[in-house]
Structure formats: C-alpha cells, structure tokens
C-alpha cells in the first residue's frame, strides 16, 4: 500500500530533510584528495549528535555506519573506513539519511575529488540531470513510469546505463515504503501519482553496463565491468501542481 502523507506530515519530512540537506552543504568542502572515508564518517557522527537526530543507516539490517561512501566503480553501500583514501581524479558517492520526530529523510550526491576526467564529469552531470527530470515528472496525475522513464531516457541518450537491481523507494515513518521507484520504465505505466506521496528518487548510473555485483563484505555494490558509477538522490513530495524537494537545507 502506498501511504499518502498529510500536509502536516510533509512539513515534518521537510524539517528532517532540511537536516540532510545541511549535511551535504557541510560535508562537500571535506571531500578532497587525501581524505579518508572514515574521516567523513566521523564528521557524520558529530553532525548527527549536533543536530539531535538519529542515524537512518547505522544498524539498519546490520549496516555498520552512518554513511554509505562509494568510490569510482562502487555503486552504493560502500562502507567508510579509515584505510580508504580518496585520491585526485576519483569520484565519491555519499548517501546519508536521518530520522527526526518519527520521520526519515534521505539523499545522496556524487562528488568529484579534485580534477576528474571528461567522462566522469559527463557521468556526474548526466546523473544529476536525470534526477532533475525525474523530479519534474513526479507530479499529481502522472504515473510512476513517467518518473522512471525520465531517468532512463536522459541517461541512455548519453550512452550510459541505469542500474536495475537497486531502485528508489517511498519514504516516511519507515525508511523504505511502497512504491519501489525504478530508474527504468515506460511513460504512462505503473501507479498513478497522487498528492501526498513521498518518494526517494535516486538514479544510480554506470558509465558502462548496468550489471552489478556485491563484494564479499556483503554490502558494497560494484559495477560488474568495473566502470565508474554515480548516484544522486532527493526526497520528493508529489504535489497537485508539481513536486517539492524535501531534502534541501
């Protein structure tokens, strides 16, 4: 069942989303050559304590950290480590979520570490643009397939591929609610979008093929061909006349 949120609930989700958005404002300057993903995790721990929120990820199905930090060919769910150093030319995806007053907020962004090559710049720009197109499609009266197709068409027009084994999701009092939000699909297909639905829309885009596999740690997902991967995500409320991004500072 897809849950419809009241205006009061959407406002509560805007408040928690604003904390997530603020995190990305603050963590961005820390992403530079030589930093460890473990240091970013330490910053997240301090940020969570400072803002009086609860981590959405740590402990979720046994996940060991506040952040997912995925480097280069890592698609999602990379585990932070004091031994993992990001270097000039890498790309780093950070996924972060928190809970406040009973509601979850979730977002992700991929950062260029120093100066990256042209294909990586194009990968990041395309993935972020596909999210923007999906958000535009997340309006009352459209179908879920319109959101999915917006991602797929934007990505594939640039010669990249959308990951199919991992998808976006509804979000609210639970981290993962119905519906699933694939990054591929047909316009006009799927459930009708109604005002009050809240979706975590999150394109995951590979420079090569869409196939992925999970590393032996049981969490880290990588592209099977080891091509680079980018990930952008916002928590978005469906409105009567459009959509509203809730995960902004």
C-alpha positions in Angstrom: 0.0 0.0 0.0 1.3 3.5 -0.9 0.9 5.8 2.0 -0.4 9.4 1.5 1.1 12.0 3.8 -0.9 14.9 5.2 0.4 18.5 4.8 1.5 18.3 8.4 3.4 15.1 7.7 5.1 16.6 4.7 6.1 19.6 6.8 7.7 17.2 9.3 9.5 15.5 6.5 10.7 18.9 5.2 12.2 19.5 8.6 14.2 16.3 8.7 15.0 16.7 5.0 16.5 20.1 5.8 18.9 18.5 8.2 20.0 16.0 5.4 20.4 18.9 3.0 22.5 20.8 5.5 24.8 17.8 5.9 25.6 17.8 2.2 26.4 21.6 2.4 28.9 20.9 5.2 30.5 17.7 4.0 31.2 18.9 0.5 34.2 21.0 1.4 35.7 18.0 3.2 35.8 15.9 0.0 39.3 16.5 -1.3 42.3 14.4 -2.3 43.8 12.6 0.7 40.7 12.4 2.9 39.6 9.1 4.2 36.0 7.9 4.1 36.5 7.1 7.7 37.0 10.8 8.5 33.8 11.6 6.6 32.0 9.0 8.8 33.5 10.7 11.9 32.1 14.0 10.7 28.7 12.4 10.2 28.7 11.1 13.7 29.5 14.6 15.1 26.9 16.1 12.8 24.1 13.7 14.0 24.9 14.5 17.6 25.0 18.2 17.0 21.6 18.2 15.3 19.8 15.9 17.7 18.7 13.4 15.0 19.1 9.6 14.7 21.1 7.8 12.0 18.9 6.2 9.4 21.5 3.8 8.2 23.6 2.6 11.2 22.2 -0.7 12.4 19.7 -0.9 9.6 19.7 -4.6 8.7 23.1 -4.7 10.4 24.7 -1.9 8.3 27.8 -0.7 10.3 28.0 3.1 9.6 26.1 6.4 9.3 27.2 6.9 5.7 27.5 4.9 2.5 30.7 6.1 0.8 31.1 4.5 -2.7 34.2 5.3 -4.7 34.6 5.0 -8.5 33.2 1.7 -9.6 31.3 1.3 -6.3 27.6 1.9 -7.0 26.1 2.0 -3.5 26.6 0.8 0.1 30.3 1.3 0.3 31.4 1.1 4.0 33.5 4.0 5.3 37.0 3.1 6.5 40.0 4.9 8.0 42.1 3.0 5.4 40.1 4.1 2.4 41.8 7.2 1.0 40.2 9.1 -1.9 42.6 10.5 -4.5 42.8 13.1 -7.1 40.6 12.2 -10.0 38.3 9.8 -8.0 34.5 10.2 -7.8 32.9 9.7 -4.4 29.2 9.0 -3.8 27.9 9.8 -0.3 24.4 8.5 0.8 23.1 9.9 4.1 19.8 9.6 6.0 18.5 10.6 9.4 15.3 10.3 11.4 13.6 13.2 13.4 10.3 13.2 15.1 9.4 9.8 13.7 10.1 10.6 10.0 13.0 9.8 7.7 15.0 11.9 5.3 17.4 10.5 2.7 19.6 11.9 0.0 22.8 11.2 -2.0 25.3 13.1 -4.0 28.4 12.1 -6.0 31.4 14.4 -5.7 34.4 14.9 -8.0 37.6 14.6 -6.0 39.9 17.3 -7.3 40.0 17.3 -11.1 38.3 14.4 -12.8 38.4 13.2 -16.4 35.9 14.3 -19.0 33.8 11.1 -18.9 33.5 11.3 -15.2 32.3 14.9 -15.4 29.8 13.9 -18.0 28.6 11.0 -15.9 28.0 13.2 -12.9 26.2 15.9 -14.9 24.0 13.3 -16.6 23.1 11.5 -13.4 22.2 14.8 -11.7 20.2 16.0 -14.7 18.3 12.7 -14.8 17.3 13.3 -11.2 16.1 16.7 -12.1 14.0 15.4 -14.9 12.5 12.7 -12.7 11.5 15.3 -10.1 9.8 17.3 -12.8 7.8 14.2 -13.7 6.8 13.5 -10.1 3.6 15.5 -10.2 0.0 14.6 -9.4 -1.8 12.9 -12.2 1.4 11.4 -13.8 2.3 7.8 -13.4 5.3 6.2 -11.6 6.5 5.1 -15.0 6.9 8.7 -16.1 9.4 9.2 -13.3 11.3 6.1 -14.2 11.3 6.8 -17.9 12.6 10.4 -17.3 15.7 8.9 -15.7 16.2 6.2 -18.3 15.8 8.4 -21.4 18.1 11.1 -20.0 20.8 8.6 -19.1 20.7 6.4 -22.2 20.7 9.4 -24.5 24.3 10.0 -23.2 25.4 6.4 -23.7 25.3 5.5 -20.0 23.2 2.8 -18.3 20.8 2.8 -15.3 21.3 0.2 -12.6 18.3 -2.2 -12.5 19.0 -4.3 -9.4 18.6 -1.3 -7.0 15.9 1.2 -7.0 14.4 4.2 -5.2 11.5 3.9 -2.8 8.7 5.5 -0.9 9.7 7.0 2.5 8.0 8.4 5.6 7.8 6.8 9.0 9.7 3.9 7.6 13.0 4.2 5.7 11.6 2.1 2.8 8.0 2.2 1.9 6.0 1.4 -1.2 6.3 2.0 -4.0 9.6 0.9 -5.4 10.9 3.6 -7.8 12.9 2.0 -10.6 15.2 4.1 -12.8 13.9 2.5 -15.9 10.4 2.1 -17.2 7.7 3.2 -19.7 5.8 6.5 -19.7 2.2 6.1 -18.6 2.8 2.8 -16.8 2.6 2.0 -13.1 0.6 3.5 -10.2 -0.9 6.9 -10.6 0.9 9.6 -8.6 -1.3 11.3 -6.0 -0.6 14.4 -4.0 0.9 13.4 -0.6 3.1 10.6 -1.9 6.7 11.0 -0.9 9.4 9.3 -2.9 13.2 8.9 -2.5 14.2 9.2 -6.2 17.7 8.0 -6.7 19.3 7.4 -10.1 22.3 5.1 -10.0 24.1 5.3 -13.3 27.0 3.3 -14.7 29.4 4.6 -17.4 29.4 1.0 -18.8 26.9 -1.8 -18.5 24.1 -1.8 -16.0 25.0 -5.2 -14.4 26.3 -5.1 -10.8 27.6 -7.5 -8.1 28.1 -7.4 -4.4 31.6 -7.7 -2.9 32.5 -10.2 -0.2 31.8 -7.7 2.6 28.1 -8.3 1.9 27.3 -4.7 1.3 29.4 -2.9 -1.3 27.8 -3.0 -4.7 30.1 -2.5 -7.7 29.5 -2.3 -11.5 30.3 -5.8 -12.9 32.5 -4.3 -15.6 34.2 -2.0 -13.0 33.1 1.1 -14.9 32.5 4.2 -12.8 29.1 4.8 -11.2 27.3 7.9 -10.0 24.4 8.3 -7.5 22.2 11.3 -6.8 19.1 11.3 -4.6 16.4 13.6 -3.2 13.4 13.0 -1.0 10.5 14.4 -3.0 6.8 15.1 -2.2 4.3 14.8 -5.0 2.1 17.9 -5.1 -1.1 18.7 -7.1 0.7 21.1 -9.4 4.2 19.7 -9.4 6.7 18.3 -6.8 8.6 19.6 -3.8 12.1 18.6 -2.9 12.2 18.0 0.8 15.9 17.2 1.3 17.2 20.8 0.8 18.8 22.8 3.6 
